């Protein structure tokens, strides 16, 4: 039975509870639209500087102009395609050249229920874009988060509860289902977040990791990935049942900057099977807490992206 990890002591967190974020830097993938943009807006209005990390430069430049007109902090822009590991490495180099610390590394961008597609690296598109790209990205920038004693934010989904992670068919090659491939990538997000925070804590690192999910939110995710009947379904029910992106972004803002969020936690909306509503502790499928499988996922991810995380002094019990 899925249950929350913590009782964090609040039932309806909102961005009005943020402290002054002046001088802090938040790096957000997929910040040009939807939840990423709204999270950037909330954080920026509290004084934070925002680094928008986006795949499409024309769209990002338009969003950057709009965001800059609404917030107190500065807005920077970096181009990156999460599905291409060489692009991830290049973007990380750019961030390292411009910044010495990151207060919040928000791994927000993603795709959903796409037709079966292989990336330039030979990975399943959904697993690459949602999990592997962010896994590499966070590893490459970890020391900048540590320098700020900051947070790595991982966005999962309620669909992580669909079924257990299949590491033997990690790329969904045997029998591809757009929905199953998506749920596997979002379960990977959550298990990675738990494993990362456990490793950071064991090492004595000043950085922490916290996960969240946006519930069912009416963003471009509903229209840019799904095809056929899926796309028609979301077109019909999205405006009626999904919450607006400014509401869906609240869990992200909480875990990025709210002092109420606990390290290693998982947060999201509370009503309609966690699809919308007040934000507090979200429920987690039991199998997502399997530490042996979390470690296996970590090792597999390192092997696939050809990168070994450097967490000094790490000791895992």
Protein Blocks (a to p, Z undefined) as FASTA:
>chain_A
ZZdfbdnhpabdcfklpccfehiacddehklgcjllmmmmmmmmnopacddddfblmlmm
mmmmmmmmmmmbdcddddddfklmklmmmmmmmmmmmpcbdfbdcdfbccehiacdddfk
opafklmmmmmmmmmmmmmmmmmmmmnopaddddddfklmmpccdfklmnommpccfklm
mmmmmmmmmmmmmmmmmmmmmnopabdcddddebjaddfklmmmpgcjlmmmmmmmmmmm
mccfklmmmmmmmmmmpmkbcghiacddfeehhlgccdddddddfklmmmklmmmmmmmm
mmmnopacddehiacZZ
